Amino acid sequence: MFVRQTIQYVMKRLFLLVSLVACSFLIGNKGVAQSVKIGLKGGISVANQQYSGGNVSFTPDSKIRPHFGLFLNVKPIPQLGIQPELLFAGQGYGKSSGTFPEEGVNFNYLAVPIMLKYYPVGMVNIHAGPQLGFLIGGDSFNGVSVTEETKKAEVALCVGAEVFPIDMLGFSVRYVAGLSDIYDGANADQITVKNKTIQFSVLISLN
């Protein structure tokens, strides 16, 4: 419990730090305006959840969910970039005999990742950073929404890579590992549930 709380505390502080660094580049560096790209991002997510604790330890089937939104890419120097994003991010899991409901569940999040990007070669980058997710909806069963037993916010760690074959069009793959326990229902002190997602995206720069 202490280790998990410590990790979440550090990730939240890292999220704020990266945000402040991004703002300082935008405000203080006169040349940054020439290295700012605004664009659209969307694609599919292979979403899943990991259950552990008590007598439970399993991972249900994965489920294909959409994600889409906006990105802002700032490159203060050619090898380094900072990219905050605002995304609708579908989460959940597919069919499983070990969870309820067995047919699977959809969760909808508003995700705010902030990526630190390193460009080893040309338009190829590897990136990593924190993500805050805010629960905005989900499926209902028998008149009860799954959001009633789910915490309203989560912290995740993202790692991925992007390639831009042309300046205006890019492709991305990213792994999003939930660090927060999102379960808030019965036996919440014994069961831990975390989101796990692999995202495949298309990026379109608007400038």
HUKALIN-V42824 format. One line per field, one symbol per residue. ss: DSSP state (~ for helix, > for strand, _ for the rest). A space follows every 50 residues. Layout:
ss: ???
//
This chain:
ss: _~~~~~~~~~~~~~~~~~~~~~~~~~~~___~~~~>>>>>>>>>>>>>>> >>>__>>>>___>>>>>>>>>>>>>>>__>>>>>>>>>>>>>>_______ ____>>>>>>>>>>>>>>>>>__>>>>>>>>>>>>>>>_>>__>>~~~~> __>>>>>>>>>>>>>>__>>>>>>>>>>____>________>>>>>>>>> >>>>>__
//
